[in-house]
Amino acid sequence: MAVTGTVTRGFTFSETTPITPSNLNSLGTPTVEIAGAVGTLSLDDGSITNAKVSATAAIDYSKLAALTGGNLLVGNGSNVATSVTMSGDCTMDNSGAVSIGEDKVTLAMIAAGTEGDVLYFGASGAPALLAKGTDGQVLKMNSGETAPEWVTDSSATAGTILGTSYYDTATVYTPTASYADIDATNVSVDFTAPASGNVLVKIECAVHSPGDNSILWLQLSDGSSGISNTSRTIAYHDDTSGGDYTFNRVSSTWKLTGLSGATTVTPQFKYSEYAGYKIYAGAFTSGGVDLDGGAILVEVIEL
């Protein structure tokens, strides 16, 4: 279909209209109307500029040249938009999902935190931070097995000697028929119970038995009552004919649990059946014989 145009004059002269400045000025600007449709129209190369494209044109992406799936338009060295595949530390698929490659995240890329804090993953799988512990604490799993926590490790100090009494002054003690301290001043140990509340108490001493069917008993006291679960037989002399004496160094141990705070342990002795037991600290002479039974030792060890 052809394109037609109509031009409407601003002023029309007649045969008799004089040509005057006023009439010439009345010509004005003619009106041009164009109708019809363009069948084939050619534009010169490079004739369309950015200014000629409307800001509201909303040109569809499909009008662009085909772009390989997952590729990006990146300006090349000549400042020309070029289709490239994302590479390096990350890749991207044609849905726009970006993936970080294995071993691509370095320490320098991780956000700075507080010195000593521990990074772990919480219930939702999101990373979380555990504040650093204090000196002597160890890292362990909590009771719900959901997160790490800092705790004081009692096992780290197990075997630590909490207190010792070592008495070696050539002293002789004679037990009675009822439990009693042999020497609460010199043969006892004051200590602070560990966090676990568990200790091992070890007692060693030299015992001189009177013969016959005699028994020497030992228990522990905290200064007011027995704190051991069981009294121990630490010496027994079975001699129905009587008269024979024996000299031995004996020892016994207790495991005490549930202790707390300041604690004192003192060995208490008693005899049964026959009197005459002697407990020795250090060197002594018996029947003209010089003997040395060593110290009375009371040792408290953390468990």
Summary of the structure (lengths in Angstrom):
residues: 303
radius of gyration: 52.8
end to end distance: 107.0
largest distance: 178.4
contacts: 695
relative contact order: 0.14
helix: 6%
strand: 42%
